Amino acid sequence: MRKPGEPIYLRIHMVALALAVLSAFALPRLYEIYFGPLSFTMRLLAALLIAVIAGILLYFTYRSSARNEPEKK
């Protein structure tokens, strides 16, 4: 049971979050496959940049649809 005031997340929120997390690992790996090797530092920086951008996009995209559960009186 959710606590009063806790956000209600929809399935699409969880799918988008999973894609954001996976893309931070997958995109640098795909770059290595198609274009050549990356150093550990570049992979780390790319993953960090992708994660920050994806987090900001998720926040602005889904903040209005993550409604708070009404408090029971």
Secondary structure as the mmCIF struct_conf table of DSSP 4:
data_model
#
loop_
_struct_conf.conf_type_id
_struct_conf.id
_struct_conf.beg_label_comp_id
_struct_conf.beg_label_asym_id
_struct_conf.beg_label_seq_id
_struct_conf.end_label_comp_id
_struct_conf.end_label_asym_id
_struct_conf.end_label_seq_id
HELX_LH_PP_P HELX_LH_PP_P1 ARG A 2 LYS A 3
TURN_TY1_P TURN_TY1_P1 PRO A 4 GLY A 5
STRN STRN1 PRO A 7 PRO A 7
HELX_RH_AL_P HELX_RH_AL_P1 ARG A 11 PHE A 35
HELX_RH_AL_P HELX_RH_AL_P2 PHE A 40 TYR A 62
TURN_TY1_P TURN_TY1_P2 ARG A 63 SER A 65
BEND BEND1 ALA A 66 ALA A 66
HELX_LH_PP_P HELX_LH_PP_P2 ARG A 67 ARG A 67
STRN STRN2 ASN A 68 ASN A 68
HELX_LH_PP_P HELX_LH_PP_P3 GLU A 69 LYS A 72
#
